[in-house]
Amino acid sequence: MRVAVDARPAAFSDKTGIGYYTWHLLRELPRADPQTRYVAWYLRGRDLLPGGRPAPELDLPSGGGPAERWTPFPSRLFERLSQRFDVPRLEWLVRFDVLFGPNFVPPPTRKPVVVTVHDLAFKRYPDTAPHGTRRWLRQLEAALRRATCVIAVSQSTKRDLIELLAVPEQRVTVIPHGVDMDVFRPAPAQVIGEARARLGIDGPYLLALGGIEPRKNLSGLLSAYARLAADIRPALVIAGGGVEWNPEGRVLLREALEALEPSVRRHVVTTGYVTEGDKVALLTGAEALVYPSLYEGFGLPVLEAMACGTPVVTSNVSALPEVAGGAAVLVDPSDPESIAEGISRVLTDGSVRDRLQKVGPARAARFTWSETARRTAEVLHAAAAHGG
């Protein structure tokens, strides 16, 4: 069997959650399923530029990894053609039996398709999604109708698929993300110190991590942060870049920062996008990860913080309680007082901190990318059998 993987999300240099999900599966699927030929397909429009020199887009293991196939085609033009005319079909560009689309809407094809749906935030909270994203995700309904099998990354997302998009339950398989415990583990003190110095972080700090978009609820977090008692309030580090598809997140963050009293605002540090190495260092050094998102289909930073031994304060909605599994302090993301109370508990109650630092790594260890890949391969084979 030959499986083509839409590797476009993994080709971005500044990867966010879906990019890392795709990258890890590209690495792990050939190991979990060595009898199958995996092909990572992506676009390289830059190769059309005069004098343009091809550069590797995917940093995958050499030997034993998937074959790479790229098409010299501009991404925006490809999207427009796909949306309007349902062409070019991927089988015109790559030979395969099953297509795996890890990012909602796969490229056009008439072959069997497995689609991963990470969340339905645009349905649950349409006000947090930009118009462009909403237009793009309208294609999801058509993709789900064509898909042979659908992967949801949590039971919460599966429920949303059934309730909001009427996807038949028997076509949906829940396969959680994993966490790379070889990467996400407590960083040495020297590495933490170097990252802090480079990013301008002085003294104890709380960490907010993720793409800067409205549903991450950074405005609510800043309101809660301002409510913390001054004698226990550490700095707040907001680490993450703006997301191309939703520039409104940066606008809302700027407005929320400007609304803070100067005495509070000067203790907030925004770093922009951070590398994996700096992410591990920041997580390890933080007093807590504070992740009061309004909605998550999974919430990978929660597990990454736990793997680093860092206490987590997160929301009591969507998939976050499912992922946290009792190893985090849960708060109401719509209530800044609730967020502030949760943060205060972690900062002032040593028994709470000790418990979270003990149970967090054990919780994170239950989620592995190898298991995610093994179960994904099973679904791909089921789709091939159904399509055949």
N, C-alpha and C positions, 0 to 999 in steps of 0.2 A: 504494500500500500504506500502511496505517496500522499503526503499532507503538505499543502501550502499554508504557511502562516503569514498573515498580514502583519509584517514586522514594522510598519511605519511608526507606531508609537515608540518603539525602542530606538529609532534612529535619531530622535531629538537629543541634543547634547544636554539640555536642561530638563531631564526627565522628571515627571511627577508620578503619581501612583500607578496609572495605567501603563506608562512607559516601563516602569520597573517590573510590573506584573508580566508584561510581554517579554521583557529581557530575560527574566528568570525562567519562564517557560521555554523560551528558545534554548536556553542552556540545559534545562533539565529533561525536556521531552525525549531527546535522543538517548539519554541515559536510562530513562524509565521504560522506553519502548524501542530497543535497538533494532528490531526487525522492520521497523517502519522508516521510510525515507522522508525526512523532514526538510523542507525548503523554506528559508526565510526570504520573503519578497518585500521589496520596498522601492520607493522612488528616489531618484537622484537628479532632480532638475538642473542642478548646478553644472552638470556635465555638458549642458547645451550652451553654456557661456563660451564666447571666444577665448581660447587659451586656457579654459577651465581644466583643472587637473583633478581627476577623480580622487576622492579621499574616503577612507573607510568610514562607514556610518554605524556599523554595529561592532561592538567590542566583545566578541564571543570567543569561547575557547577554540583553539585550533586543534583539529584532529578529534573526531567523534562528535563534533557539533553539527548543526544543520548546514546544508549547502546554502549559499547566498545567491540570490538572483535579484538584480535591480533593473529598473526601467528608467532610461533617461527621459523623464517626462515631468513638466512642471506640476507641482502639487495642486495649485489652485485650479489649473485647467483640468486636471484629472478629476477633481471634485465636481467641477461644473458639469463636465460631460457625464459623470456618474449620476449626478442628481437629475439632470434633465433627460438624458437619453439612455441611461442604464448601460453605457459602454465607456471604455473598452472592457470586455469581459476578461477576467483574469486568466481563463484557460487559453486565451489568445497569446498570452505572454509567458505563461509558466505551465508545465505539465504536472497535473496532480489529480488525485481521486477525491479528496475531501479538502475543503477550505476551512481553516480555523480563523475566525475573526475575533480577536481579543478585545476589540474596542468598539462595542455597540454595532456599528454599521459596517459591514464588510464591503470590499470592492465587488462590482457586478460579476455574477457567475450564474451558470445553470447547473453547476455541480452541487453535490450535497454540501451543506454548510453547518458549522457549529459556531454559534455566536455567544460571546460572554457579555452579560449585562451587569454593570458594576453598581448602578443605582438608577433610581427614577426621580432624582431631585427636580428635574424640569417639570414633572407631573405633580409631585407633592408640594413643591415650593416654586411655582412658575415665576414669582417675582424675583427670585434669586438667580434666574437664568437669563442671559442676554437674548435679544431677539434673534441674533444670528445662530446661537446654539439651539434655540427652540426650533428654528426652521430646519436645521440640520438633523435634529433628533426626530423630526416628524417622519424621517425615512426609517426610523427604528421599527415602526409598526409594520411597514412592508417587509423589512428584513426579518422580523420575527415570524411573519406569515410564511416566508420562504424557508426559514431555517429548519433543518432536520432535527436538530437538538439545540437546546438553550442551556447555558451555564449561568447560574446566579451565584454571586460570591458570598451570599448569606441567606439565612432563612427570611430575614426581613426583606431583602430584595426579591426573593421568590414570592412572598406574599404580595408585594407591590405589583409584580408582573401579572399575577393571577387577578388581582383586584382592579388594577388600573388599566391594563392592556388586554385582559381576557385571554392570556396565554394558557392553554390547557396544562393542568398541573403535571400530567404524565410526561410532558415534553421538557420539563425543567429539572435539572440536576443541580444541587447545591454543592459547590466546591470552594471552600475558603481559600484566601490567600495564604502564603507562608511568610516566614521571617527568616532571614539568613543569620543564624546564630554565630557563624564564623565572622561576620562583619559587625553585627549589632551585639556587642558585649562591652562590658565596662572598659573605657579607654584609660590608658595610663595618665597619671597626674601631669606629666610633662606635655603630653599631647593636648590635654584639656587647657593647660596654661597657654600654650602656643595659640590655640584657637581663640581663646578669650582675648589675648593681646591683639591678635590680628583683627578681630571683629569689634574691638572697643568695649569689652564687657568687664566691668569692675565690680567685685563683690558678689554676694549670693544673688541668684536670679531664678525666676520662673521662665519656662520656655513655652512659646506657642509656635507650632511647626506646621507648615503646609502651604499650598498655593493661596495667594491672596485673592479670595473671591467671597461674595456676600454670605454664602451659607456657612462659611467657617466662623461667622459670628464674632469677628474681632471687635466690632463696636460694643457688643454685649460684654466681651471679656474686658475691654478697657474700662467700661463703666463699673464692672465688678472690681477691677484692680484699684480704682480710685476709692472704693469703699473699704479697702483693707486698712486696718489700724496702722498708723505711720510707724509705730515701733516694731512691727513685724513684717512690714512690706519690703520685700527685696526688689531688685530691678526686674523688669519684664523684657525679655528678648523675643521679638517677633521675627522668626526666620522663615523665609519663603519668598519666592518671586511672584510677581503678577502673572496671571494666566492670560495668554494671548486672546482666548475666546471670551474673556469677561473682564475688560478694563475697569468696570464699575467698582470692582473690589478695591482697587488702589484708591479710587476717589473716596469711597466710604471710610477707608482706613485713615486717610489724610484728614477728613472732616472730624472723625472721632478723636484723633490725636490733638487737633486744634481746639477741641472742646474741653480738654483736660486742663486743670489748674497747672500753671507752670511748674509748681513744686512737685507735681506728680509726673508731668510730661518729661521732665529732664531725666527721669529714671527709666524711660522706655527706649529700648535700642531696636532699630530695624536693620536687619543685616542684608536683606535681599536673598536671592537664591544661594543656597549653600551646598557644597559638595557632600558626598556620602561620608567622607572622613570627618569633615567639620560637623556634620549632623550627629555622628556617633559621639564626638567630643562634647558637643553642646548637650545632648541628651544625658550623658554620663554626669556632667557637671551641674546639671540643673537641680534645684530643690524639688521641682515637680514639672511634668508635662501638663499643661493646661489646654484642654482640647474640647471646648464647649460648643461643638458644631451643632447647627440646627438639624442637620440630616447627613448621614453617611450610609453608603451601601455596604461599607466594611469598616474602614478606619485603621489603616495600616500603621500610622504613627503610634497608636496606642500599644500595639505589640512591640514595635521597635523600642519604645521607651522602657517597657517591661523587661525586654531582653537585656537592656543596659542597666537594670536594677534601679530604675528611676520611678518614684511614685507617680501615679496618673490620676488626674481629675478630668472626668469627661462627662458627656451628656447621658441622660437616662432615656433617650429616644432613638429611634431607627435601629441600626445594627450595632450601635456602640455597647449596650449592655450585653448583647450576645457575644461580642468579641472580648469584652473585658472579663466576663465570666466571674464576677465577684472579686476581681483582683484590682479594682479601682474604686475611687470615690465618685459616685454618680450624682449629678446635679441637674437642675432644670435649666436648660440653655436659654429659655425665654425670660428668666428671672435673674438679674444681676446679683440680687441679694443671695440667692441660692448658690450661684457660682462663687461669690466671695466667701460664703460660709464653708463651702467645700475646700477652697484653697486654704482658709484659716485652719481647718482641721488638720490638714497635712503639715502646715508650718508649725503648729503649736502642740500637737498631740504626738508624742514620741511613739506611743504604742501603735497608732495608725500608720505612721511612717515605717516602723519596723515590720509590721505585717505586710504592707504593700511591697516593701523591698524583698521580702522573703517569697511571697506567693507570685509576684510578677514574673520573674524569670521562668518559674515552673509553668505558668500559664502560657507564656510565649513559646516555650519549647514544644508545645502540643501542635503548633502550626509550622509545617515544613514545606518548602517548595518542592521537595522530592515527592511528597505525598500529593500535593496539588497537581504535579505533572502526571503521576501515576493514574490518578482518577480522571484527569483530562484525557489521557490517552484512551482510557476505557470508553469515554463518550465519543471520541473520534472514531474508534473502531465500530461502535454501535451505529454511528451515522453512515459509515461506509457500507455496513451490512444492510441498513435500511435503504440507502440509496441504490445499492446494487440490485 
